[in-house]
Amino acid sequence: MKALEKTYLYMQHYREIGQFVDDLKANKERNIDEKDMETVIIFDSINRALKRIQEDAMTAGYVYKYNAFVMHYIDGIPYESIRMILNCGKNTPKKWSDKIMKLLSIKIFGIRGIENEQDSHKEFCDLGAE
């Protein structure tokens, strides 16, 4: 599985993973095994990467793309509702989210986040466009 595919999978289950991590941290008596620790590390890495992307988006002027991503993947809002909230075209929230997802993949996995992605450089350079 490619890094970008993993990133999509992690974000599609972000809320469930977050609940699992919260439950782990709340249950001090439970022995945390290696797989549980890996989940905590990945979840924390995702959150750190999202924070950096948010800061970059605010500085570079594409915070609306980041907001669409957060609304969909973290808040669970359907794209159609995001379209109405942000007053944009039908496919625009998904396009914006896809761009943020590619950036998130790079932030989480480094160079593996762009391997085999022919348009990653173009997507990365076009974040402020639209």
Contact map, one row per residue, 1 for C-alpha under 8 A:
1110110000000000000000000000000000000000000000000000000000000000000000000000000000000000000000000000000000000000000000000000000000
1111110000000000000000000000000000000000000000000000000000000000000000000000000000000000000000000000000000000001100000000000000000
1111111000000000000000000000000000000000000000000000000000000000000000000000000000000000000000000000000010001001110000000000000000
0111111100000000000000000000000000000000000000000000000000000000000000000000000000000000000000000000110010000000110000000000000000
1111111110000000000000000000000000000000000000000000000000000000000000000000000000000000000000000000000000000000000000000000000000
1111111111000000000000000000000000000000000000000000000000000000000000000000000000000000000000000000000000000000000000000000000000
0011111111100000000000000000000000000000000000000000000000000000000000000000000000000000000000000000100110000000000000000000000000
0001111111110000000000000000000000000000000000000000000000000000000000000000000000000000000000000000100000000000000000000000000000
0000111111111000000000000000000000000000000000000000000000000000000000000000000000000000000000000000000000000000000000000000000000
0000011111111100100000000000000000000000000000000000000000000000000000000000000000000000000000000000000000000000000000000000000000
0000001111111100000000000000000000000000000000000000000000000000000000001100000000000000000000000000000000000000000000000000000000
0000000111111100000000000000000000000000000000000000000000000000000000001000000000000000000000000000000000000000000000000000000000
0000000011111111100000000000000000000000000000000000000000000000000000000000000000000000000000000000000000000000000000000000000000
0000000001111111110000000000000000000000000000000000000000000000000000001100000000000000000000000000000000000000000000000000000000
0000000000001111111000000000000000000000000000000000000000000000000000000100000000000000000000000000000000000000000000000000000000
0000000000001111111100000000000000000000000000000000000000000000000000000000000000000000000000000000000000000000000000000000000000
0000000001001111111110000000000000000010001000000000000000000000000000000000000000000000000000000000000000000000000000000000000000
0000000000000111111111000000000000000000001000000000000000000000000000000000000000000000000000000000000000000000000000000000000000
0000000000000011111111100000000000000000000000000000000000000000000000000000000000000000000000000000000000000000000000000000000000
0000000000000001111111110000000000000000000000000000000000000000000000000000000000000000000000000000000000000000000000000000000000
0000000000000000111111111000000000000011001000000000000000000000000000000000000000000000000000000000000000000000000000000000000000
0000000000000000011111111100000000000000000000000000000000000000000000000000000000000000000000000000000000000000000000000000000000
0000000000000000001111111110000000000000000000000000000000000000000000000000000000000000000000000000000000000000000000000000000000
0000000000000000000111111111010100000000000000000000000000000000000000000000000000000000000000000000000000000000000000000000000000
0000000000000000000011111111000000000000000000000000000000000000000000000000000000000000000000000000000000000000000000000000000000
0000000000000000000001111111000000000000000000000000000000000000000000000000000000000000000000000000000000000000000000000000000000
0000000000000000000000111111110000000000000000000000000000000000000000000000000000000000000000000000000000000000000000000000000000
0000000000000000000000011111111000000000000000000000000000000000000000000000000000000000000000000000000000000000000000000000000000
0000000000000000000000000011111000000000000000000000000000000000000000000000000000000000000000000000000000000000000000000000000000
0000000000000000000000010011111100000000000000000000000000000000000000000000000000000000000000000000000000000000000000000000000000
0000000000000000000000000001111110000000000000000000000000000000000000000000000000000000000000000000000000000000000000000000000000
0000000000000000000000010000011111011000000000000000000000000000000000000000000000000000000000000000000000000000000000000000000000
0000000000000000000000000000001111111000000000000000000000000000000000000000000000000000000000000000000000000000000000000000000000
0000000000000000000000000000000111111100000000000000000000000000000000000000000000000000000000000000000000000000000000000000000000
0000000000000000000000000000000011111110000000000000000000000000000000000000000000000000000000000000000000000000000000000000000000
0000000000000000000000000000000111111111000000000000000000000000000000000000000000000000000000000000000000000000000000000000000000
0000000000000000000000000000000111111111100000000000000000000000000000000000000000000000000000000000000000000000000000000000000000
0000000000000000000000000000000001111111110000000000000000000000000000000000000000000000000000000000000000000000000000000000000000
0000000000000000100010000000000000111111111000000000000000000000000000000000000000000000000000000000000000000000000000000000000000
0000000000000000000010000000000000011111111100000000000000000000000000000000000000000000000000000000000000000000000000000000000000
0000000000000000000000000000000000001111111110000000000000000000000000000000000000000000000000000000000000000000000000000000000000
0000000000000000000000000000000000000111111111000000000000000000000000000000000000000000000000000000000000000000000000000000000000
0000000000000000110010000000000000000011111111100000000000000000000000000000000000000000000000000000000000000000000000000000000000
0000000000000000000000000000000000000001111111110000000000000000000000000000000000000000000000000000000000000000000000000000000000
0000000000000000000000000000000000000000111111111000000000000000000000000000000000000000000000000000000000010000000000000000000000
0000000000000000000000000000000000000000011111111100000000000000000000000000000000000000000000000000000100010000000000000000000000
0000000000000000000000000000000000000000001111111110000000000000000000000000000000000000000000000000000000000000000000000000000000
0000000000000000000000000000000000000000000111111111000000000000000000000000000000000000000000000000000000000000000000000000000000
0000000000000000000000000000000000000000000011111111100000000000000000000000000000000000000000000000000100110000000000000000000000
0000000000000000000000000000000000000000000001111111110000000000000000000000000000000000000000000000000100000000000000000000000000
0000000000000000000000000000000000000000000000111111111000000000000000000000000000000000000000000000000000000000000000000000000000
0000000000000000000000000000000000000000000000011111111100000000000000000000000000000000000000000000000000000000000000000000000000
0000000000000000000000000000000000000000000000001111111110000000010000000000000000000000000000000000001100000000000000000000000000
0000000000000000000000000000000000000000000000000111111111000010010000000000000000000000000000000000000000000000000000000000000000
0000000000000000000000000000000000000000000000000011111111100000000000000000000000000000000000000000000000000000000000000000000000
0000000000000000000000000000000000000000000000000001111111110000000000000000000000000000000000000000000000000000000000000000000000
0000000000000000000000000000000000000000000000000000111111111110110000000000000000000000000000000000000000000000000000000000000000
0000000000000000000000000000000000000000000000000000011111111110000000000000000000000000000000000000000000000000000000000000000000
0000000000000000000000000000000000000000000000000000001111111000000000000000000000000000000000000000000000000000000000000000000000
0000000000000000000000000000000000000000000000000000000111111110000000000000000000000000000000000000000000000000000000000000000100
0000000000000000000000000000000000000000000000000000000011111110000000000000000000000000000000000000000000000000000000000000000100
0000000000000000000000000000000000000000000000000000000011011111110000000000000000000000000000000000000000000000000000000000001100
0000000000000000000000000000000000000000000000000000010011011111111000000000000000000000000000000000000000000000000000000000000000
0000000000000000000000000000000000000000000000000000000000000111111100000000000000000000000000000000000000000000000000000000000000
0000000000000000000000000000000000000000000000000000000010000111111110000000000000000000000010011001000000000000000000000000000000
0000000000000000000000000000000000000000000000000000110010000111111111000000000000000000000000011001000000000000000000000000000000
0000000000000000000000000000000000000000000000000000000000000011111111100000000000000000000000000000000000000000000000000000000000
0000000000000000000000000000000000000000000000000000000000000001111111110000000001000000000010011000000000000000000000000000000000
0000000000000000000000000000000000000000000000000000000000000000111111111100000000000000000011011001100000000000000000000000000000
0000000000000000000000000000000000000000000000000000000000000000011111111110000000000000000000000000000000000000000000000000000000
0000000000000000000000000000000000000000000000000000000000000000001111111111100001000000000000000000000000000000000000000000000000
0000000000000000000000000000000000000000000000000000000000000000000111111111111001000000000000000000000000000000000000000000000000
0000000000110100000000000000000000000000000000000000000000000000000011111111100000000000000000000000000000000000000000000000000000
0000000000100110000000000000000000000000000000000000000000000000000011111111000000000000000000000000000000000000000000000000000000
0000000000000000000000000000000000000000000000000000000000000000000001111111100000000000000000000000000000000000000000000000000000
0000000000000000000000000000000000000000000000000000000000000000000000111111110000000000000000000000000000000000000000000000000000
0000000000000000000000000000000000000000000000000000000000000000000000111011111011000000000000000000000000000000000000000000000000
0000000000000000000000000000000000000000000000000000000000000000000000010001111111000000000000000000000000000000000000000000000000
0000000000000000000000000000000000000000000000000000000000000000000000010000111111100000000011000000000000000000000000000000000000
0000000000000000000000000000000000000000000000000000000000000000000000000000011111110000010000000000000000000000000000000000000000
0000000000000000000000000000000000000000000000000000000000000000000000000000111111111000000000000000000000000000000000000000000000
0000000000000000000000000000000000000000000000000000000000000000000100110000111111111110000010000000000000000000000000000000000000
0000000000000000000000000000000000000000000000000000000000000000000000000000001111111111110110000000000000000000000000000000000000
0000000000000000000000000000000000000000000000000000000000000000000000000000000111111111000000000000000000000000000000000000000000
0000000000000000000000000000000000000000000000000000000000000000000000000000000011111110000000000000000000000000000000000000000000
0000000000000000000000000000000000000000000000000000000000000000000000000000000001111111000000000000000000000000000000000000000000
0000000000000000000000000000000000000000000000000000000000000000000000000000000001111111100000000000000000000000000000000000000000
0000000000000000000000000000000000000000000000000000000000000000000000000000000000110111110110000000000000000000000000000000000000
0000000000000000000000000000000000000000000000000000000000000000000000000000000000100011111110000000000000000000000000000000000000
0000000000000000000000000000000000000000000000000000000000000000000000000000000100100001111110000000000000000000000000000000000000
0000000000000000000000000000000000000000000000000000000000000000000000000000000000000000111111100000000000000000000000000000000000
0000000000000000000000000000000000000000000000000000000000000000000000000000000000100001111111110000000000000000000000000000000000
0000000000000000000000000000000000000000000000000000000000000000100110000000001001100001111111111000000000000000000000000000000000
0000000000000000000000000000000000000000000000000000000000000000000010000000001000000000001111111100000000000000000000000000000000
0000000000000000000000000000000000000000000000000000000000000000000000000000000000000000001111111110000000000000000000000000000000
0000000000000000000000000000000000000000000000000000000000000000110110000000000000000000000111111111000000000000000000000000000000
0000000000000000000000000000000000000000000000000000000000000000110110000000000000000000000011111111100000000000000000000000000000
0000000000000000000000000000000000000000000000000000000000000000000000000000000000000000000001111111110000000000000000000000000000
0000000000000000000000000000000000000000000000000000000000000000000000000000000000000000000000111111111000000000000000000011001000
0000000000000000000000000000000000000000000000000000000000000000110010000000000000000000000000011111111100000000000000000000000000
0001001100000000000000000000000000000000000000000000000000000000000010000000000000000000000000001111111110000000000000000000000000
0001000000000000000000000000000000000000000000000000000000000000000000000000000000000000000000000111111111000000110000010011000000
0000000000000000000000000000000000000000000000000000100000000000000000000000000000000000000000000011111111100000000000000001000000
0000001000000000000000000000000000000000000001001100100000000000000000000000000000000000000000000001111111110000000000000000000000
0011001000000000000000000000000000000000000000000000000000000000000000000000000000000000000000000000111111111100110000000000000000
0000000000000000000000000000000000000000000000000000000000000000000000000000000000000000000000000000011111111111110000000000000000
0000000000000000000000000000000000000000000000001000000000000000000000000000000000000000000000000000001111111100100000000000000000
0000000000000000000000000000000000000000000011001000000000000000000000000000000000000000000000000000000111111100100000000000000000
0010000000000000000000000000000000000000000000000000000000000000000000000000000000000000000000000000000011111111100000000000000000
0000000000000000000000000000000000000000000000000000000000000000000000000000000000000000000000000000000011111111110000000000000000
0000000000000000000000000000000000000000000000000000000000000000000000000000000000000000000000000000000001001111111000000000000000
0110000000000000000000000000000000000000000000000000000000000000000000000000000000000000000000000000000001001111111000000000000000
0111000000000000000000000000000000000000000000000000000000000000000000000000000000000000000000000000010011111111111000000000000000
0011000000000000000000000000000000000000000000000000000000000000000000000000000000000000000000000000010011000111111110010000000000
0000000000000000000000000000000000000000000000000000000000000000000000000000000000000000000000000000000000000011111110000000000000
0000000000000000000000000000000000000000000000000000000000000000000000000000000000000000000000000000000000000000011111000000000000
0000000000000000000000000000000000000000000000000000000000000000000000000000000000000000000000000000000000000000011111110000000000
0000000000000000000000000000000000000000000000000000000000000000000000000000000000000000000000000000000000000000000111111000000000
0000000000000000000000000000000000000000000000000000000000000000000000000000000000000000000000000000000000000000000011111110000000
0000000000000000000000000000000000000000000000000000000000000000000000000000000000000000000000000000010000000000010011111111000000
0000000000000000000000000000000000000000000000000000000000000000000000000000000000000000000000000000000000000000000001111111100000
0000000000000000000000000000000000000000000000000000000000000000000000000000000000000000000000000000000000000000000000111111110000
0000000000000000000000000000000000000000000000000000000000000000000000000000000000000000000000000010010000000000000000111111111000
0000000000000000000000000000000000000000000000000000000000000000000000000000000000000000000000000010011000000000000000011111111000
0000000000000000000000000000000000000000000000000000000000000000000000000000000000000000000000000000000000000000000000001111111100
0000000000000000000000000000000000000000000000000000000000000000000000000000000000000000000000000000000000000000000000000111111110
0000000000000000000000000000000000000000000000000000000000000100000000000000000000000000000000000010000000000000000000000011111110
0000000000000000000000000000000000000000000000000000000000011100000000000000000000000000000000000000000000000000000000000000111111
0000000000000000000000000000000000000000000000000000000000000000000000000000000000000000000000000000000000000000000000000000011111
0000000000000000000000000000000000000000000000000000000000000000000000000000000000000000000000000000000000000000000000000000000111
